């Protein structure tokens, strides 16, 4: 009798342990603005079993071979060219510098997401159309629910989505980009997963079937096309990471799944030669006003690197805050309006690599004189970058004006009334902020960089 009781207790403990192993994914396990997470892509392989799944399953993908690395960089919408479209709570993720080619090429392509206790969903898209290089963006009329939260084993969900993005030139509509489709999701497995990143990580597996249509219509260019795409996504989610431990996208040929893309959470690795050099950079913004300063973020990889920056045209700008053409991350003030191409050459004693971005920076002319439209166009804010003291000039306020300083997550840092001497002091600000000024019905916004080494 005693042995039977002990056996019963042991079985109960084992069952309890198995139940506890089933994790639940909530909004706290989704990305937030400011998260920067490394991943590796791997060569697609028909030798790995991506379909097998079930309860208390063990997935082993430790044989994945990385061929490149990159970063998920989740940003507040304030840090993107599409500030006005998505408010403070949307999270932007750049999915491509360029997509397509020729007249259909898109630049600075971002997806925007929001999370809540009930869902993680895609809410919009932003891009610059190559033939009409102005920011275009649109919110989903039906948001695309990526995950219905909380997410547990056995959950099923079907969701339709749609977004229409008007494409305009100088304020006149010239066409539209339309995306619509259906996403069918099932959480069909739980257990542990092992990859080159780590072993026996508790996870659940989510499989999604997406049937989508992408349409673009540009009357002035005589472009009118629609493309249907069908794909399958497998994702292994954990409570320890903000992105999938492993995600695989592919298509079906009859009963055969053909993986087209494999990406997994990873640590920094030297892929290929230990002396390999990869030049990579981005600007903290690609659109600014005449006299503004832009920070160039260096994402190059390699050992013992030196750098050389070049801009075209070669005039109309200056390096500031002690930086120069050989700085790792220069600060550049643009004094003339127009488009600027940027090139970075990264090199060590053995190898070099370069990245060029044609017409990457757009500088808009400031309109002198009185207020026009909805901006205080004549207002100048300097220095930028600053150690904390900001001066305003070029415009005389005819009525009381207020200011608000927001951080990159949209949180109010400081506010007040513009003083008569037009000097603002932000002693505790460090990093990037958005300054908003309001006078009557008119508003002004400027991205500011605060550094103790500035001025």
C-alpha positions in Angstrom: 0.0 0.0 0.0 2.8 2.4 0.9 4.6 1.7 -2.4 1.4 2.5 -4.3 1.0 5.8 -2.4 4.6 6.7 -3.2 4.1 5.9 -6.9 0.9 7.9 -7.0 2.7 10.9 -5.5 5.6 10.5 -7.9 3.2 10.4 -10.9 1.4 13.5 -9.6 4.7 15.4 -9.2 5.7 14.5 -12.8 2.4 15.6 -14.2 2.6 18.9 -12.2 6.1 19.5 -13.6 4.9 18.9 -17.1 2.0 21.3 -16.7 4.4 24.0 -15.3 6.6 23.6 -18.4 4.0 24.9 -20.7 4.8 28.7 -20.9 2.4 31.5 -21.7 3.4 34.5 -23.9 2.0 37.9 -22.8 2.6 41.5 -23.9 5.6 41.8 -21.6 7.4 39.2 -23.8 6.9 41.4 -26.9 9.4 44.0 -28.1 9.4 47.6 -26.8 10.8 50.8 -28.3 14.5 50.9 -27.6 15.1 47.1 -27.8 18.1 46.2 -30.0 18.4 42.4 -30.5 20.9 40.5 -32.5 20.0 37.7 -34.9 21.7 35.4 -37.4 20.4 34.2 -40.7 21.1 30.6 -41.7 21.4 28.8 -45.0 18.1 27.0 -45.9 18.5 23.3 -45.7 16.2 20.4 -46.6 17.9 18.2 -44.0 16.3 19.8 -41.0 12.9 18.8 -39.7 10.7 21.9 -39.3 7.3 20.3 -39.3 7.4 17.9 -36.4 5.7 19.2 -33.3 3.5 18.4 -30.3 3.2 18.5 -26.6 6.4 18.4 -24.5 8.4 18.2 -27.8 12.2 18.7 -28.0 13.4 20.6 -31.1 17.1 20.4 -31.9 18.4 22.9 -34.4 22.0 23.2 -33.1 23.3 22.3 -36.5 22.2 25.6 -38.1 25.1 27.4 -39.8 24.9 31.2 -39.7 25.8 33.1 -42.8 25.2 36.6 -41.8 24.1 38.7 -38.8 21.9 41.7 -38.2 19.9 43.7 -35.6 16.3 44.1 -34.8 16.1 47.8 -33.9 12.7 48.7 -32.4 12.2 52.4 -32.4 9.6 54.9 -31.2 7.7 56.4 -34.1 9.4 59.7 -33.1 12.7 58.2 -34.3 11.5 57.4 -37.8 10.6 59.7 -40.8 6.9 58.9 -40.0 6.5 60.7 -36.7 3.1 62.3 -37.5 1.3 59.1 -38.6 1.5 56.7 -35.6 1.6 58.7 -32.4 3.8 58.0 -29.4 2.8 54.4 -28.7 3.7 52.8 -32.0 6.9 50.8 -32.3 8.8 51.1 -35.7 11.0 48.4 -37.1 12.9 49.1 -40.3 12.5 46.1 -42.6 14.6 47.4 -45.5 16.6 50.4 -46.7 15.3 49.6 -50.2 12.8 47.2 -51.7 12.3 46.5 -55.4 14.0 48.4 -58.3 13.3 51.1 -60.8 10.1 53.1 -60.5 8.7 50.6 -58.0 11.6 50.9 -55.6 10.7 51.8 -52.0 13.1 53.3 -49.5 13.2 53.6 -45.7 10.6 50.9 -45.3 9.2 50.5 -41.7 6.6 48.3 -40.2 4.8 49.7 -37.2 3.4 47.6 -34.3 1.4 48.1 -31.1 1.0 45.8 -28.1 -1.7 45.4 -25.5 -2.8 42.8 -23.1 -5.0 41.3 -25.8 -2.8 41.4 -29.0 0.5 42.2 -30.7 -0.5 43.7 -34.0 0.9 45.4 -37.1 -0.8 48.8 -37.4 0.8 50.5 -40.4 3.6 50.9 -42.9 5.8 53.8 -43.9 8.1 54.2 -46.9 9.5 56.6 -49.4 8.6 55.9 -53.0 11.8 56.2 -55.2 10.0 58.1 -58.0 8.2 60.4 -55.5 10.7 60.8 -52.6 8.4 62.0 -49.9 7.5 60.1 -46.8 4.3 58.0 -47.4 2.6 56.2 -44.6 -0.7 54.6 -43.7 -2.5 53.0 -40.8 -4.3 49.7 -41.1 -8.0 50.1 -41.5 -7.9 46.5 -40.1 -4.8 45.9 -38.0 -2.9 42.7 -38.6 -3.0 40.6 -35.4 0.3 38.8 -35.3 -0.5 37.1 -32.0 -3.7 37.0 -29.9 -2.5 37.4 -26.3 -2.1 35.7 -24.0 -0.7 33.0 -26.2 -0.8 29.3 -25.0 -0.6 25.8 -26.4 -3.7 24.9 -28.4 -4.7 28.5 -29.3 -6.1 29.1 -32.7 -6.9 32.5 -34.4 -7.9 33.8 -37.8 -7.6 37.5 -38.6 -8.1 39.7 -41.7 -6.2 42.9 -42.3 -6.0 45.8 -44.7 -4.1 49.0 -45.2 -4.3 51.6 -47.9 -1.5 54.1 -48.2 -2.2 57.2 -50.3 0.8 58.2 -52.3 1.0 62.0 -52.8 3.3 64.5 -54.4 3.3 68.1 -53.1 0.1 67.5 -51.4 -1.7 66.0 -54.4 -2.8 62.3 -54.4 -1.2 60.4 -57.3 -2.0 56.8 -56.3 -2.0 54.3 -53.5 -0.4 51.1 -52.1 -2.9 48.6 -50.8 -2.1 45.5 -48.7 -4.8 43.0 -47.5 -4.9 39.4 -46.5 -5.8 36.8 -44.0 -3.5 35.4 -41.2 -4.5 32.0 -39.7 -2.5 31.1 -36.6 -2.2 28.0 -34.4 0.0 27.3 -31.4 0.7 23.7 -32.2 3.5 22.7 -29.9 5.3 23.3 -26.6 8.6 22.0 -25.1 12.2 23.1 -25.4 14.3 24.2 -28.4 18.1 24.2 -28.9 19.9 26.4 -31.4 23.5 27.7 -31.7 22.3 30.5 -29.3 21.3 28.2 -26.4 20.1 24.8 -25.3 16.8 23.5 -23.9 15.0 26.9 -23.9 11.3 26.5 -22.9 9.2 27.6 -25.8 5.9 27.3 -27.6 5.6 27.0 -31.4 3.3 29.1 -33.5 2.5 28.4 -37.1 0.8 31.0 -39.3 -0.6 30.7 -42.8 -0.7 34.0 -44.7 -2.7 34.7 -47.8 -1.9 38.3 -48.9 -2.4 40.7 -51.8 -0.1 43.7 -52.5 -1.4 46.2 -55.0 0.1 49.5 -56.2 -1.4 52.1 -58.5 0.4 55.2 -59.7 -1.7 57.0 -62.4 1.0 59.5 -63.3 3.5 56.7 -64.0 1.0 54.4 -65.6 1.7 51.7 -63.0 -1.0 49.4 -61.9 -0.1 46.0 -60.5 -1.3 43.4 -57.9 0.7 40.5 -56.5 -0.7 37.6 -54.5 1.6 35.9 -52.0 1.1 32.8 -49.9 3.5 31.8 -47.2 3.9 29.8 -44.0 5.7 31.1 -40.9 7.0 28.9 -38.1 8.0 30.7 -34.9 9.4 29.4 -31.6 8.6 31.9 -28.8 10.1 32.0 -25.3 9.6 34.1 -22.2 13.3 34.9 -22.0 13.6 36.8 -25.4 11.6 39.6 -27.0 11.9 38.0 -30.5 11.5 34.4 -31.7 14.2 32.0 -30.7 13.8 30.7 -34.3 11.6 31.8 -37.2 11.4 30.1 -40.6 9.4 31.4 -43.5 8.6 29.3 -46.6 6.2 28.1 -49.2 4.6 24.7 -50.1 5.1 22.8 -53.3 2.5 20.2 -53.0 3.2 18.5 -49.7 6.8 19.6 -49.5 7.7 22.7 -47.4 10.4 24.8 -49.0 12.1 27.2 -46.5 13.1 30.5 -48.0 14.3 32.3 -44.9 15.7 31.2 -41.6 16.6 33.6 -38.7 17.3 32.9 -35.1 18.2 34.8 -31.9 22.0 34.9 -31.5 25.1 36.4 -30.0 27.8 38.4 -32.0 29.9 36.1 -34.1 32.8 36.4 -36.5 31.3 34.8 -39.6 33.9 33.9 -42.3 37.4 35.3 -42.0 38.2 36.8 -38.5 39.5 39.9 -40.4 36.3 40.3 -42.5 35.1 43.9 -42.7 31.4 44.8 -43.2 30.6 48.5 -43.5 27.2 49.5 -42.4 25.6 52.7 -41.1 22.4 54.6 -40.7 21.4 58.2 -39.8 19.3 59.0 -36.7 17.0 60.7 -39.2 17.0 61.1 -43.0 14.9 64.3 -43.3 15.8 67.5 -41.5 15.8 71.3 -41.9 18.5 73.6 -43.1 21.0 74.1 -40.3 20.0 70.9 -38.4 22.5 68.3 -37.2 22.3 64.6 -37.9 24.1 61.8 -36.1 25.4 58.9 -38.2 25.3 55.6 -36.3 28.1 53.2 -37.3 27.0 49.5 -37.4 30.2 48.3 -39.1 31.8 45.0 -38.0 35.4 43.9 -38.1 38.7 44.1 -36.1 40.8 47.3 -35.7 38.7 49.4 -38.0 39.3 52.9 -39.2 36.7 55.0 -41.0 36.3 57.5 -43.8 33.1 59.3 -44.5 32.2 61.1 -47.7 29.2 63.3 -48.7 28.0 64.4 -52.1 27.7 67.3 -52.9 31.0 68.0 -51.1 29.9 71.4 -49.8 27.0 72.7 -47.8 27.7 70.7 -44.6 30.2 70.7 -41.7 31.3 68.2 -39.0 30.5 69.5 -35.5 31.1 68.6 -31.8 34.7 67.6 -32.4 34.0 65.0 -35.0 35.4 64.8 -38.5 35.5 62.6 -41.6 37.4 59.9 -39.8 35.2 59.7 -36.7 33.4 56.5 -35.9 30.0 58.3 -35.5 30.2 61.8 -36.8 27.8 64.6 -36.1 27.1 66.6 -39.3 25.4 69.9 -39.6 23.8 70.5 -43.0 23.7 74.2 -44.0 22.2 74.0 -47.5 19.0 72.4 -48.7 18.9 69.5 -51.1 19.7 65.8 -51.2 23.0 64.4 -49.9 24.5 61.0 -50.7 26.6 59.4 -48.0 29.4 56.8 -48.2 31.3 55.1 -45.4 34.5 53.2 -46.0 35.5 50.9 -43.1 39.0 49.2 -43.3 41.7 47.5 -41.3 45.2 46.6 -42.3 44.1 43.7 -44.6 40.6 44.4 -45.9 38.1 47.2 -46.5 34.4 47.5 -47.3 32.1 50.4 -48.2 28.5 51.3 -48.0 26.9 54.1 -50.1 23.4 55.5 -49.8 22.5 57.7 -52.8 20.4 60.7 -51.9 20.1 59.4 -48.4 19.7 62.7 -46.5 17.0 65.3 -47.5 17.5 68.8 -46.1 14.6 71.2 -46.5 15.0 74.9 -46.7 13.7 77.0 -43.9 11.3 79.8 -45.0 12.4 83.2 -43.6 9.9 85.7 -42.2 6.5 85.1 -40.6 4.6 82.0 -39.7 3.4 79.9 -42.7 1.1 76.9 -42.7 1.3 75.0 -39.4 5.0 75.5 -38.6 7.1 78.3 -37.1 9.3 78.0 -40.2 11.6 80.9 -39.4 12.5 79.6 -35.9 16.1 78.5 -35.4 17.2 76.2 -32.5 20.9 76.0 -31.6 23.3 74.7 -30.8 22.4 71.1 -31.8 24.0 69.0 -30.3 23.9 70.8 -27.0 25.2 70.2 -23.5 21.8 71.4 -22.2 21.3 75.1 -23.0 19.3 75.8 -26.1 18.8 79.2 -27.7 15.9 80.2 -30.0 16.2 82.9 -32.7 14.8 84.0 -36.0 11.2 84.5 -34.8 9.4 86.9 -32.5 6.5 85.4 -30.6 3.4 87.7 -30.7 1.7 85.7 -28.0 2.8 83.5 -25.1 4.5 80.3 -26.4 5.0 77.0 -24.5 7.4 74.2 -25.0 7.5 70.4 -24.2 10.6 68.2 -24.4 9.8 64.5 -25.0 12.2 61.5 -24.9 12.3 58.9 -27.7 9.6 56.8 -26.0 7.2 59.8 -26.0 7.5 60.5 -22.3 7.4 64.2 -21.3 10.8 65.2 -19.8 10.3 68.9 -19.2 7.8 71.7 -20.1 7.3 75.4 -19.6 6.8 78.8 -21.1 9.3 80.3 -23.6 11.2 83.0 -21.6 11.8 86.5 -23.0 15.5 85.8 -23.5 14.6 82.8 -25.7 17.0 80.5 -23.7 15.9 77.0 -22.6 17.9 75.0 -20.0 17.6 71.2 -19.9 20.3 70.2 -17.4 19.2 66.5 -17.1 18.8 65.7 -20.8 21.2 63.2 -22.3 20.6 61.6 -25.7 17.9 62.3 -28.3 14.7 64.2 -27.6 12.0 66.0 -29.5 11.3 69.6 -28.7 7.8 70.8 -29.4 6.9 74.5 -29.4 3.4 75.9 -29.6 2.3 79.5 -30.2 -1.4 80.0 -30.7 -2.5 77.6 -33.4 1.1 77.1 -34.8 3.5 74.4 -33.8 7.2 73.6 -34.3 9.1 70.3 -33.7 12.8 69.7 -33.7 14.9 66.6 -32.9 17.6 67.6 -30.4 20.8 65.7 -29.3 22.2 66.4 -25.8 25.7 65.5 -24.9 28.0 66.6 -22.1 30.7 67.1 -24.7 28.7 69.4 -26.9 28.8 73.2 -27.2 
